Amino acid sequence: MKKLIIAIIRDEDKERVSAKLTAEDFRVTQIASTGGFLRSGRSTLLIGVEERCVPRGLEILRENCTPAHSPEEKKATVFVLNVDEFTQL
């Protein structure tokens, strides 16, 4: 089954995280976004994966997002969703 990992990370982490993901053959789409703590710069990564690859994708995110600047801030917000249909045009 296909999964979609949606990861909302700090802008400062997006290049490092994306590079590590693509180096391991994950396909990543970056979307600039705003929100969260102090409305600071955020990027949303859309990562389509096979179910068996979800644990490694999450591990890469954990390892490559820098620690939060304060207790109120998180390293990342991550959603893993089921994908019922996938089509490339």
PDB file with one MODEL, atoms N, CA, C and O in Angstrom:
MODEL        1
ATOM      1  N   MET A   1       0.837  -1.173   0.000  1.00  0.00           N
ATOM      2  CA  MET A   1       0.000   0.000   0.000  1.00  0.00           C
ATOM      3  C   MET A   1       0.888   1.245   0.000  1.00  0.00           C
ATOM      4  O   MET A   1       1.930   1.277   0.655  1.00  0.00           O
ATOM      5  N   LYS A   2       0.471   2.243  -0.726  1.00  0.00           N
ATOM      6  CA  LYS A   2       1.186   3.515  -0.771  1.00  0.00           C
ATOM      7  C   LYS A   2       0.822   4.352   0.445  1.00  0.00           C
ATOM      8  O   LYS A   2      -0.293   4.280   0.962  1.00  0.00           O
ATOM      9  N   LYS A   3       1.789   5.149   0.888  1.00  0.00           N
ATOM     10  CA  LYS A   3       1.607   6.081   2.001  1.00  0.00           C
ATOM     11  C   LYS A   3       2.084   7.451   1.560  1.00  0.00           C
ATOM     12  O   LYS A   3       2.915   7.574   0.661  1.00  0.00           O
ATOM     13  N   LEU A   4       1.558   8.468   2.194  1.00  0.00           N
ATOM     14  CA  LEU A   4       2.022   9.828   1.981  1.00  0.00           C
ATOM     15  C   LEU A   4       2.478  10.370   3.325  1.00  0.00           C
ATOM     16  O   LEU A   4       1.691  10.479   4.264  1.00  0.00           O
ATOM     17  N   ILE A   5       3.761  10.708   3.405  1.00  0.00           N
ATOM     18  CA  ILE A   5       4.293  11.357   4.600  1.00  0.00           C
ATOM     19  C   ILE A   5       4.256  12.854   4.338  1.00  0.00           C
ATOM     20  O   ILE A   5       4.827  13.339   3.361  1.00  0.00           O
ATOM     21  N   ILE A   6       3.585  13.574   5.212  1.00  0.00           N
ATOM     22  CA  ILE A   6       3.561  15.035   5.159  1.00  0.00           C
ATOM     23  C   ILE A   6       4.367  15.509   6.353  1.00  0.00           C
ATOM     24  O   ILE A   6       3.986  15.270   7.499  1.00  0.00           O
ATOM     25  N   ALA A   7       5.479  16.177   6.091  1.00  0.00           N
ATOM     26  CA  ALA A   7       6.362  16.641   7.161  1.00  0.00           C
ATOM     27  C   ALA A   7       6.468  18.156   7.098  1.00  0.00           C
ATOM     28  O   ALA A   7       6.887  18.713   6.084  1.00  0.00           O
ATOM     29  N   ILE A   8       6.088  18.818   8.178  1.00  0.00           N
ATOM     30  CA  ILE A   8       6.198  20.268   8.281  1.00  0.00           C
ATOM     31  C   ILE A   8       7.438  20.536   9.133  1.00  0.00           C
ATOM     32  O   ILE A   8       7.478  20.228  10.324  1.00  0.00           O
ATOM     33  N   ILE A   9       8.444  21.118   8.484  1.00  0.00           N
ATOM     34  CA  ILE A   9       9.742  21.317   9.147  1.00  0.00           C
ATOM     35  C   ILE A   9      10.176  22.776   9.024  1.00  0.00           C
ATOM     36  O   ILE A   9       9.610  23.541   8.244  1.00  0.00           O
ATOM     37  N   ARG A  10      11.187  23.145   9.803  1.00  0.00           N
ATOM     38  CA  ARG A  10      11.727  24.507   9.705  1.00  0.00           C
ATOM     39  C   ARG A  10      12.471  24.672   8.380  1.00  0.00           C
ATOM     40  O   ARG A  10      13.081  23.732   7.870  1.00  0.00           O
ATOM     41  N   ASP A  11      12.405  25.884   7.838  1.00  0.00           N
ATOM     42  CA  ASP A  11      13.107  26.172   6.582  1.00  0.00           C
ATOM     43  C   ASP A  11      14.581  25.828   6.658  1.00  0.00           C
ATOM     44  O   ASP A  11      15.159  25.357   5.678  1.00  0.00           O
ATOM     45  N   GLU A  12      15.195  26.056   7.803  1.00  0.00           N
ATOM     46  CA  GLU A  12      16.634  25.807   7.943  1.00  0.00           C
ATOM     47  C   GLU A  12      16.997  24.339   7.777  1.00  0.00           C
ATOM     48  O   GLU A  12      18.159  24.014   7.533  1.00  0.00           O
ATOM     49  N   ASP A  13      16.017  23.448   7.908  1.00  0.00           N
ATOM     50  CA  ASP A  13      16.266  22.008   7.799  1.00  0.00           C
ATOM     51  C   ASP A  13      15.917  21.432   6.422  1.00  0.00           C
ATOM     52  O   ASP A  13      16.301  20.305   6.112  1.00  0.00           O
ATOM     53  N   LYS A  14      15.203  22.184   5.605  1.00  0.00           N
ATOM     54  CA  LYS A  14      14.625  21.593   4.385  1.00  0.00           C
ATOM     55  C   LYS A  14      15.661  21.063   3.398  1.00  0.00           C
ATOM     56  O   LYS A  14      15.457  20.000   2.811  1.00  0.00           O
ATOM     57  N   GLU A  15      16.771  21.782   3.203  1.00  0.00           N
ATOM     58  CA  GLU A  15      17.769  21.327   2.229  1.00  0.00           C
ATOM     59  C   GLU A  15      18.460  20.054   2.705  1.00  0.00           C
ATOM     60  O   GLU A  15      18.644  19.117   1.929  1.00  0.00           O
ATOM     61  N   ARG A  16      18.839  20.019   3.974  1.00  0.00           N
ATOM     62  CA  ARG A  16      19.523  18.847   4.530  1.00  0.00           C
ATOM     63  C   ARG A  16      18.600  17.626   4.505  1.00  0.00           C
ATOM     64  O   ARG A  16      19.006  16.542   4.088  1.00  0.00           O
ATOM     65  N   VAL A  17      17.362  17.811   4.952  1.00  0.00           N
ATOM     66  CA  VAL A  17      16.411  16.700   5.000  1.00  0.00           C
ATOM     67  C   VAL A  17      16.096  16.211   3.592  1.00  0.00           C
ATOM     68  O   VAL A  17      16.106  15.007   3.334  1.00  0.00           O
ATOM     69  N   SER A  18      15.818  17.134   2.685  1.00  0.00           N
ATOM     70  CA  SER A  18      15.498  16.749   1.304  1.00  0.00           C
ATOM     71  C   SER A  18      16.660  16.029   0.639  1.00  0.00           C
ATOM     72  O   SER A  18      16.458  15.040  -0.065  1.00  0.00           O
ATOM     73  N   ALA A  19      17.874  16.520   0.857  1.00  0.00           N
ATOM     74  CA  ALA A  19      19.051  15.886   0.261  1.00  0.00           C
ATOM     75  C   ALA A  19      19.224  14.457   0.775  1.00  0.00           C
ATOM     76  O   ALA A  19      19.520  13.547   0.001  1.00  0.00           O
ATOM     77  N   LYS A  20      19.041  14.266   2.060  1.00  0.00           N
ATOM     78  CA  LYS A  20      19.190  12.914   2.630  1.00  0.00           C
ATOM     79  C   LYS A  20      18.100  11.985   2.103  1.00  0.00           C
ATOM     80  O   LYS A  20      18.372  10.833   1.764  1.00  0.00           O
ATOM     81  N   LEU A  21      16.879  12.481   2.035  1.00  0.00           N
ATOM     82  CA  LEU A  21      15.783  11.657   1.513  1.00  0.00           C
ATOM     83  C   LEU A  21      16.024  11.269   0.057  1.00  0.00           C
ATOM     84  O   LEU A  21      15.879  10.100  -0.303  1.00  0.00           O
ATOM     85  N   THR A  22      16.390  12.232  -0.779  1.00  0.00           N
ATOM     86  CA  THR A  22      16.600  11.922  -2.194  1.00  0.00           C
ATOM     87  C   THR A  22      17.829  11.038  -2.399  1.00  0.00           C
ATOM     88  O   THR A  22      17.866  10.242  -3.337  1.00  0.00           O
ATOM     89  N   ALA A  23      18.838  11.170  -1.531  1.00  0.00           N
ATOM     90  CA  ALA A  23      20.017  10.300  -1.621  1.00  0.00           C
ATOM     91  C   ALA A  23      19.645   8.836  -1.387  1.00  0.00           C
ATOM     92  O   ALA A  23      20.336   7.927  -1.847  1.00  0.00           O
ATOM     93  N   GLU A  24      18.545   8.623  -0.668  1.00  0.00           N
ATOM     94  CA  GLU A  24      18.079   7.258  -0.410  1.00  0.00           C
ATOM     95  C   GLU A  24      16.860   6.911  -1.265  1.00  0.00           C
ATOM     96  O   GLU A  24      16.066   6.041  -0.905  1.00  0.00           O
ATOM     97  N   ASP A  25      16.721   7.599  -2.396  1.00  0.00           N
ATOM     98  CA  ASP A  25      15.698   7.331  -3.409  1.00  0.00           C
ATOM     99  C   ASP A  25      14.262   7.617  -2.989  1.00  0.00           C
ATOM    100  O   ASP A  25      13.329   7.060  -3.568  1.00  0.00           O
ATOM    101  N   PHE A  26      14.068   8.481  -1.987  1.00  0.00           N
ATOM    102  CA  PHE A  26      12.732   8.969  -1.687  1.00  0.00           C
ATOM    103  C   PHE A  26      12.438  10.110  -2.641  1.00  0.00           C
ATOM    104  O   PHE A  26      13.335  10.887  -2.970  1.00  0.00           O
ATOM    105  N   ARG A  27      11.216  10.223  -3.083  1.00  0.00           N
ATOM    106  CA  ARG A  27      10.801  11.340  -3.935  1.00  0.00           C
ATOM    107  C   ARG A  27      10.148  12.380  -3.036  1.00  0.00           C
ATOM    108  O   ARG A  27       9.236  12.072  -2.269  1.00  0.00           O
ATOM    109  N   VAL A  28      10.629  13.621  -3.142  1.00  0.00           N
ATOM    110  CA  VAL A  28      10.202  14.670  -2.225  1.00  0.00           C
ATOM    111  C   VAL A  28       9.729  15.892  -2.995  1.00  0.00           C
ATOM    112  O   VAL A  28      10.385  16.325  -3.943  1.00  0.00           O
ATOM    113  N   THR A  29       8.602  16.446  -2.598  1.00  0.00           N
ATOM    114  CA  THR A  29       8.127  17.722  -3.113  1.00  0.00           C
ATOM    115  C   THR A  29       8.110  18.705  -1.950  1.00  0.00           C
ATOM    116  O   THR A  29       7.554  18.413  -0.891  1.00  0.00           O
ATOM    117  N   GLN A  30       8.723  19.878  -2.150  1.00  0.00           N
ATOM    118  CA  GLN A  30       8.758  20.911  -1.112  1.00  0.00           C
ATOM    119  C   GLN A  30       7.718  21.974  -1.403  1.00  0.00           C
ATOM    120  O   GLN A  30       7.550  22.402  -2.545  1.00  0.00           O
ATOM    121  N   ILE A  31       7.017  22.398  -0.351  1.00  0.00           N
ATOM    122  CA  ILE A  31       6.051  23.482  -0.456  1.00  0.00           C
ATOM    123  C   ILE A  31       6.370  24.476   0.652  1.00  0.00           C
ATOM    124  O   ILE A  31       6.445  24.088   1.819  1.00  0.00           O
ATOM    125  N   ALA A  32       6.559  25.749   0.314  1.00  0.00           N
ATOM    126  CA  ALA A  32       6.790  26.766   1.332  1.00  0.00           C
ATOM    127  C   ALA A  32       5.485  26.978   2.097  1.00  0.00           C
ATOM    128  O   ALA A  32       4.408  27.026   1.503  1.00  0.00           O
ATOM    129  N   SER A  33       5.592  27.104   3.414  1.00  0.00           N
ATOM    130  CA  SER A  33       4.398  27.310   4.231  1.00  0.00           C
ATOM    131  C   SER A  33       4.755  28.177   5.428  1.00  0.00           C
ATOM    132  O   SER A  33       5.929  28.350   5.754  1.00  0.00           O
ATOM    133  N   THR A  34       3.746  28.714   6.072  1.00  0.00           N
ATOM    134  CA  THR A  34       3.943  29.561   7.243  1.00  0.00           C
ATOM    135  C   THR A  34       3.008  29.095   8.332  1.00  0.00           C
ATOM    136  O   THR A  34       1.883  28.674   8.064  1.00  0.00           O
ATOM    137  N   GLY A  35       3.479  29.172   9.562  1.00  0.00           N
ATOM    138  CA  GLY A  35       2.615  28.804  10.673  1.00  0.00           C
ATOM    139  C   GLY A  35       3.428  28.362  11.853  1.00  0.00           C
ATOM    140  O   GLY A  35       4.655  28.453  11.852  1.00  0.00           O
ATOM    141  N   GLY A  36       2.738  27.883  12.862  1.00  0.00           N
ATOM    142  CA  GLY A  36       3.416  27.372  14.037  1.00  0.00           C
ATOM    143  C   GLY A  36       3.960  28.463  14.922  1.00  0.00           C
ATOM    144  O   GLY A  36       3.469  29.591  14.920  1.00  0.00           O
ATOM    145  N   PHE A  37       4.974  28.118  15.674  1.00  0.00           N
ATOM    146  CA  PHE A  37       5.568  28.989  16.681  1.00  0.00           C
ATOM    147  C   PHE A  37       6.086  30.279  16.054  1.00  0.00           C
ATOM    148  O   PHE A  37       6.940  30.233  15.168  1.00  0.00           O
ATOM    149  N   LEU A  38       5.587  31.416  16.495  1.00  0.00           N
ATOM    150  CA  LEU A  38       5.995  32.744  16.027  1.00  0.00           C
ATOM    151  C   LEU A  38       5.867  32.933  14.518  1.00  0.00           C
ATOM    152  O   LEU A  38       6.522  33.805  13.947  1.00  0.00           O
ATOM    153  N   ARG A  39       5.038  32.133  13.872  1.00  0.00           N
ATOM    154  CA  ARG A  39       4.833  32.242  12.419  1.00  0.00           C
ATOM    155  C   ARG A  39       6.150  32.212  11.654  1.00  0.00           C
ATOM    156  O   ARG A  39       6.292  32.862  10.618  1.00  0.00           O
ATOM    157  N   SER A  40       7.088  31.470  12.161  1.00  0.00           N
ATOM    158  CA  SER A  40       8.404  31.394  11.531  1.00  0.00           C
ATOM    159  C   SER A  40       8.324  30.581  10.241  1.00  0.00           C
ATOM    160  O   SER A  40       7.345  29.877   9.999  1.00  0.00           O
ATOM    161  N   GLY A  41       9.375  30.689   9.411  1.00  0.00           N
ATOM    162  CA  GLY A  41       9.400  30.019   8.127  1.00  0.00           C
ATOM    163  C   GLY A  41       9.334  28.512   8.256  1.00  0.00           C
ATOM    164  O   GLY A  41      10.068  27.907   9.039  1.00  0.00           O
ATOM    165  N   ARG A  42       8.470  27.929   7.500  1.00  0.00           N
ATOM    166  CA  ARG A  42       8.278  26.482   7.495  1.00  0.00           C
ATOM    167  C   ARG A  42       8.264  26.000   6.053  1.00  0.00           C
ATOM    168  O   ARG A  42       7.968  26.749   5.122  1.00  0.00           O
ATOM    169  N   SER A  43       8.585  24.756   5.908  1.00  0.00           N
ATOM    170  CA  SER A  43       8.447  24.079   4.622  1.00  0.00           C
ATOM    171  C   SER A  43       7.687  22.795   4.860  1.00  0.00           C
ATOM    172  O   SER A  43       7.873  22.126   5.877  1.00  0.00           O
ATOM    173  N   THR A  44       6.840  22.460   3.925  1.00  0.00           N
ATOM    174  CA  THR A  44       6.094  21.207   3.995  1.00  0.00           C
ATOM    175  C   THR A  44       6.667  20.284   2.936  1.00  0.00           C
ATOM    176  O   THR A  44       6.762  20.643   1.763  1.00  0.00           O
ATOM    177  N   LEU A  45       7.048  19.088   3.371  1.00  0.00           N
ATOM    178  CA  LEU A  45       7.567  18.083   2.446  1.00  0.00           C
ATOM    179  C   LEU A  45       6.493  17.035   2.222  1.00  0.00           C
ATOM    180  O   LEU A  45       5.920  16.509   3.177  1.00  0.00           O
ATOM    181  N   LEU A  46       6.222  16.734   0.971  1.00  0.00           N
ATOM    182  CA  LEU A  46       5.310  15.654   0.596  1.00  0.00           C
ATOM    183  C   LEU A  46       6.173  14.514   0.088  1.00  0.00           C
ATOM    184  O   LEU A  46       6.930  14.671  -0.871  1.00  0.00           O
ATOM    185  N   ILE A  47       6.052  13.362   0.740  1.00  0.00           N
ATOM    186  CA  ILE A  47       6.925  12.231   0.445  1.00  0.00           C
ATOM    187  C   ILE A  47       6.044  11.009   0.202  1.00  0.00           C
ATOM    188  O   ILE A  47       5.466  10.465   1.143  1.00  0.00           O
ATOM    189  N   GLY A  48       5.939  10.580  -1.038  1.00  0.00           N
ATOM    190  CA  GLY A  48       5.166   9.384  -1.372  1.00  0.00           C
ATOM    191  C   GLY A  48       6.045   8.155  -1.263  1.00  0.00           C
ATOM    192  O   GLY A  48       7.118   8.103  -1.865  1.00  0.00           O
ATOM    193  N   VAL A  49       5.595   7.150  -0.490  1.00  0.00           N
ATOM    194  CA  VAL A  49       6.423   5.969  -0.252  1.00  0.00           C
ATOM    195  C   VAL A  49       5.578   4.699  -0.205  1.00  0.00           C
ATOM    196  O   VAL A  49       4.363   4.739  -0.013  1.00  0.00           O
ATOM    197  N   GLU A  50       6.257   3.586  -0.385  1.00  0.00           N
ATOM    198  CA  GLU A  50       5.647   2.293  -0.106  1.00  0.00           C
ATOM    199  C   GLU A  50       5.585   2.138   1.411  1.00  0.00           C
ATOM    200  O   GLU A  50       6.417   2.692   2.129  1.00  0.00           O
ATOM    201  N   GLU A  51       4.618   1.399   1.888  1.00  0.00           N
ATOM    202  CA  GLU A  51       4.420   1.233   3.326  1.00  0.00           C
ATOM    203  C   GLU A  51       5.693   0.751   4.032  1.00  0.00           C
ATOM    204  O   GLU A  51       5.993   1.191   5.142  1.00  0.00           O
ATOM    205  N   ARG A  52       6.430  -0.139   3.398  1.00  0.00           N
ATOM    206  CA  ARG A  52       7.634  -0.693   4.014  1.00  0.00           C
ATOM    207  C   ARG A  52       8.732   0.355   4.206  1.00  0.00           C
ATOM    208  O   ARG A  52       9.652   0.144   4.997  1.00  0.00           O
ATOM    209  N   CYS A  53       8.646   1.484   3.492  1.00  0.00           N
ATOM    210  CA  CYS A  53       9.664   2.532   3.570  1.00  0.00           C
ATOM    211  C   CYS A  53       9.343   3.617   4.596  1.00  0.00           C
ATOM    212  O   CYS A  53      10.184   4.477   4.857  1.00  0.00           O
ATOM    213  N   VAL A  54       8.160   3.597   5.175  1.00  0.00           N
ATOM    214  CA  VAL A  54       7.768   4.629   6.140  1.00  0.00           C
ATOM    215  C   VAL A  54       8.735   4.705   7.322  1.00  0.00           C
ATOM    216  O   VAL A  54       9.168   5.806   7.664  1.00  0.00           O
ATOM    217  N   PRO A  55       9.096   3.587   7.965  1.00  0.00           N
ATOM    218  CA  PRO A  55      10.005   3.703   9.113  1.00  0.00           C
ATOM    219  C   PRO A  55      11.329   4.396   8.772  1.00  0.00           C
ATOM    220  O   PRO A  55      11.810   5.217   9.553  1.00  0.00           O
ATOM    221  N   ARG A  56      11.916   4.080   7.630  1.00  0.00           N
ATOM    222  CA  ARG A  56      13.184   4.726   7.243  1.00  0.00           C
ATOM    223  C   ARG A  56      12.971   6.209   6.962  1.00  0.00           C
ATOM    224  O   ARG A  56      13.800   7.035   7.346  1.00  0.00           O
ATOM    225  N   GLY A  57      11.882   6.554   6.303  1.00  0.00           N
ATOM    226  CA  GLY A  57      11.584   7.964   6.052  1.00  0.00           C
ATOM    227  C   GLY A  57      11.461   8.750   7.345  1.00  0.00           C
ATOM    228  O   GLY A  57      11.995   9.854   7.453  1.00  0.00           O
ATOM    229  N   LEU A  58      10.766   8.195   8.326  1.00  0.00           N
ATOM    230  CA  LEU A  58      10.618   8.856   9.624  1.00  0.00           C
ATOM    231  C   LEU A  58      11.957   8.956  10.349  1.00  0.00           C
ATOM    232  O   LEU A  58      12.233   9.952  11.018  1.00  0.00           O
ATOM    233  N   GLU A  59      12.777   7.932  10.217  1.00  0.00           N
ATOM    234  CA  GLU A  59      14.104   7.946  10.832  1.00  0.00           C
ATOM    235  C   GLU A  59      14.967   9.068  10.237  1.00  0.00           C
ATOM    236  O   GLU A  59      15.664   9.770  10.968  1.00  0.00           O
ATOM    237  N   ILE A  60      14.916   9.229   8.932  1.00  0.00           N
ATOM    238  CA  ILE A  60      15.670  10.307   8.279  1.00  0.00           C
ATOM    239  C   ILE A  60      15.204  11.662   8.793  1.00  0.00           C
ATOM    240  O   ILE A  60      16.024  12.538   9.067  1.00  0.00           O
ATOM    241  N   LEU A  61      13.895  11.840   8.925  1.00  0.00           N
ATOM    242  CA  LEU A  61      13.379  13.098   9.457  1.00  0.00           C
ATOM    243  C   LEU A  61      13.882  13.337  10.878  1.00  0.00           C
ATOM    244  O   LEU A  61      14.335  14.435  11.201  1.00  0.00           O
ATOM    245  N   ARG A  62      13.804  12.324  11.719  1.00  0.00           N
ATOM    246  CA  ARG A  62      14.262  12.462  13.116  1.00  0.00           C
ATOM    247  C   ARG A  62      15.756  12.817  13.180  1.00  0.00           C
ATOM    248  O   ARG A  62      16.163  13.661  13.979  1.00  0.00           O
ATOM    249  N   GLU A  63      16.554  12.177  12.347  1.00  0.00           N
ATOM    250  CA  GLU A  63      18.002  12.363  12.392  1.00  0.00           C
ATOM    251  C   GLU A  63      18.463  13.697  11.807  1.00  0.00           C
ATOM    252  O   GLU A  63      19.528  14.196  12.172  1.00  0.00           O
ATOM    253  N   ASN A  64      17.677  14.276  10.907  1.00  0.00           N
ATOM    254  CA  ASN A  64      18.154  15.433  10.151  1.00  0.00           C
ATOM    255  C   ASN A  64      17.444  16.744  10.440  1.00  0.00           C
ATOM    256  O   ASN A  64      17.825  17.778   9.891  1.00  0.00           O
ATOM    257  N   CYS A  65      16.432  16.731  11.279  1.00  0.00           N
ATOM    258  CA  CYS A  65      15.816  17.979  11.727  1.00  0.00           C
ATOM    259  C   CYS A  65      16.562  18.423  12.983  1.00  0.00           C
ATOM    260  O   CYS A  65      16.742  17.642  13.917  1.00  0.00           O
ATOM    261  N   THR A  66      16.989  19.672  12.994  1.00  0.00           N
ATOM    262  CA  THR A  66      17.732  20.176  14.143  1.00  0.00           C
ATOM    263  C   THR A  66      16.827  20.258  15.365  1.00  0.00           C
ATOM    264  O   THR A  66      15.610  20.378  15.229  1.00  0.00           O
ATOM    265  N   PRO A  67      17.411  20.195  16.557  1.00  0.00           N
ATOM    266  CA  PRO A  67      16.603  20.274  17.775  1.00  0.00           C
ATOM    267  C   PRO A  67      15.802  21.574  17.842  1.00  0.00           C
ATOM    268  O   PRO A  67      16.199  22.595  17.279  1.00  0.00           O
ATOM    269  N   ALA A  68      14.688  21.518  18.529  1.00  0.00           N
ATOM    270  CA  ALA A  68      13.831  22.689  18.692  1.00  0.00           C
ATOM    271  C   ALA A  68      14.581  23.777  19.454  1.00  0.00           C
ATOM    272  O   ALA A  68      15.432  23.494  20.298  1.00  0.00           O
ATOM    273  N   HIS A  69      14.245  25.031  19.135  1.00  0.00           N
ATOM    274  CA  HIS A  69      14.887  26.175  19.782  1.00  0.00           C
ATOM    275  C   HIS A  69      14.333  26.441  21.182  1.00  0.00           C
ATOM    276  O   HIS A  69      14.995  27.074  22.005  1.00  0.00           O
ATOM    277  N   SER A  70      13.132  25.963  21.448  1.00  0.00           N
ATOM    278  CA  SER A  70      12.502  26.185  22.750  1.00  0.00           C
ATOM    279  C   SER A  70      11.564  25.015  23.048  1.00  0.00           C
ATOM    280  O   SER A  70      11.214  24.258  22.142  1.00  0.00           O
ATOM    281  N   PRO A  71      11.156  24.862  24.304  1.00  0.00           N
ATOM    282  CA  PRO A  71      10.259  23.747  24.654  1.00  0.00           C
ATOM    283  C   PRO A  71       8.907  23.805  23.953  1.00  0.00           C
ATOM    284  O   PRO A  71       8.264  22.773  23.757  1.00  0.00           O
ATOM    285  N   GLU A  72       8.472  25.009  23.574  1.00  0.00           N
ATOM    286  CA  GLU A  72       7.179  25.148  22.896  1.00  0.00           C
ATOM    287  C   GLU A  72       7.239  24.744  21.425  1.00  0.00           C
ATOM    288  O   GLU A  72       6.210  24.463  20.811  1.00  0.00           O
ATOM    289  N   GLU A  73       8.421  24.717  20.878  1.00  0.00           N
ATOM    290  CA  GLU A  73       8.597  24.417  19.461  1.00  0.00           C
ATOM    291  C   GLU A  73       8.949  22.945  19.276  1.00  0.00           C
ATOM    292  O   GLU A  73       9.639  22.359  20.110  1.00  0.00           O
ATOM    293  N   LYS A  74       8.485  22.359  18.202  1.00  0.00           N
ATOM    294  CA  LYS A  74       8.788  20.970  17.858  1.00  0.00           C
ATOM    295  C   LYS A  74       9.768  20.936  16.693  1.00  0.00           C
ATOM    296  O   LYS A  74       9.846  21.888  15.917  1.00  0.00           O
ATOM    297  N   LYS A  75      10.513  19.847  16.570  1.00  0.00           N
ATOM    298  CA  LYS A  75      11.427  19.672  15.438  1.00  0.00           C
ATOM    299  C   LYS A  75      10.653  19.609  14.134  1.00  0.00           C
ATOM    300  O   LYS A  75      11.062  20.179  13.122  1.00  0.00           O
ATOM    301  N   ALA A  76       9.527  18.904  14.174  1.00  0.00           N
ATOM    302  CA  ALA A  76       8.722  18.709  12.972  1.00  0.00           C
ATOM    303  C   ALA A  76       7.333  18.235  13.385  1.00  0.00           C
ATOM    304  O   ALA A  76       7.134  17.695  14.474  1.00  0.00           O
ATOM    305  N   THR A  77       6.394  18.450  12.493  1.00  0.00           N
ATOM    306  CA  THR A  77       5.071  17.851  12.634  1.00  0.00           C
ATOM    307  C   THR A  77       4.905  16.929  11.440  1.00  0.00           C
ATOM    308  O   THR A  77       5.054  17.356  10.295  1.00  0.00           O
ATOM    309  N   VAL A  78       4.596  15.661  11.704  1.00  0.00           N
ATOM    310  CA  VAL A  78       4.581  14.662  10.638  1.00  0.00           C
ATOM    311  C   VAL A  78       3.259  13.905  10.644  1.00  0.00           C
ATOM    312  O   VAL A  78       2.775  13.472  11.690  1.00  0.00           O
ATOM    313  N   PHE A  79       2.691  13.757   9.460  1.00  0.00           N
ATOM    314  CA  PHE A  79       1.485  12.964   9.260  1.00  0.00           C
ATOM    315  C   PHE A  79       1.825  11.836   8.297  1.00  0.00           C
ATOM    316  O   PHE A  79       2.570  12.046   7.340  1.00  0.00           O
ATOM    317  N   VAL A  80       1.297  10.657   8.534  1.00  0.00           N
ATOM    318  CA  VAL A  80       1.446   9.540   7.594  1.00  0.00           C
ATOM    319  C   VAL A  80       0.032   9.113   7.211  1.00  0.00           C
ATOM    320  O   VAL A  80      -0.753   8.681   8.055  1.00  0.00           O
ATOM    321  N   LEU A  81      -0.273   9.242   5.926  1.00  0.00           N
ATOM    322  CA  LEU A  81      -1.619   8.982   5.432  1.00  0.00           C
ATOM    323  C   LEU A  81      -1.637   7.805   4.462  1.00  0.00           C
ATOM    324  O   LEU A  81      -0.670   7.573   3.736  1.00  0.00           O
ATOM    325  N   ASN A  82      -2.732   7.072   4.457  1.00  0.00           N
ATOM    326  CA  ASN A  82      -2.941   6.042   3.446  1.00  0.00           C
ATOM    327  C   ASN A  82      -3.277   6.708   2.124  1.00  0.00           C
ATOM    328  O   ASN A  82      -3.959   7.733   2.097  1.00  0.00           O
ATOM    329  N   VAL A  83      -2.806   6.135   1.036  1.00  0.00           N
ATOM    330  CA  VAL A  83      -3.105   6.645  -0.301  1.00  0.00           C
ATOM    331  C   VAL A  83      -3.941   5.585  -1.000  1.00  0.00           C
ATOM    332  O   VAL A  83      -3.462   4.494  -1.310  1.00  0.00           O
ATOM    333  N   ASP A  84      -5.199   5.930  -1.241  1.00  0.00           N
ATOM    334  CA  ASP A  84      -6.103   4.981  -1.892  1.00  0.00           C
ATOM    335  C   ASP A  84      -5.835   4.842  -3.372  1.00  0.00           C
ATOM    336  O   ASP A  84      -6.006   3.766  -3.944  1.00  0.00           O
ATOM    337  N   GLU A  85      -5.412   5.931  -3.995  1.00  0.00           N
ATOM    338  CA  GLU A  85      -5.168   5.899  -5.433  1.00  0.00           C
ATOM    339  C   GLU A  85      -3.981   6.773  -5.750  1.00  0.00           C
ATOM    340  O   GLU A  85      -3.799   7.834  -5.153  1.00  0.00           O
ATOM    341  N   PHE A  86      -3.167   6.324  -6.696  1.00  0.00           N
ATOM    342  CA  PHE A  86      -1.964   7.045  -7.096  1.00  0.00           C
ATOM    343  C   PHE A  86      -1.866   6.982  -8.611  1.00  0.00           C
ATOM    344  O   PHE A  86      -1.854   5.898  -9.193  1.00  0.00           O
ATOM    345  N   THR A  87      -1.796   8.154  -9.253  1.00  0.00           N
ATOM    346  CA  THR A  87      -1.713   8.216 -10.706  1.00  0.00           C
ATOM    347  C   THR A  87      -0.677   9.256 -11.102  1.00  0.00           C
ATOM    348  O   THR A  87      -0.650  10.351 -10.539  1.00  0.00           O
ATOM    349  N   GLN A  88       0.163   8.928 -12.052  1.00  0.00           N
ATOM    350  CA  GLN A  88       1.094   9.897 -12.612  1.00  0.00           C
ATOM    351  C   GLN A  88       0.644  10.227 -14.025  1.00  0.00           C
ATOM    352  O   GLN A  88       0.379   9.321 -14.815  1.00  0.00           O
ATOM    353  N   LEU A  89       0.557  11.481 -14.347  1.00  0.00           N
ATOM    354  CA  LEU A  89       0.102  11.915 -15.676  1.00  0.00           C
ATOM    355  C   LEU A  89       1.234  12.526 -16.461  1.00  0.00           C
ATOM    356  O   LEU A  89       1.037  12.947 -17.601  1.00  0.00           O
TER     357      LEU A  89
ENDMDL
END
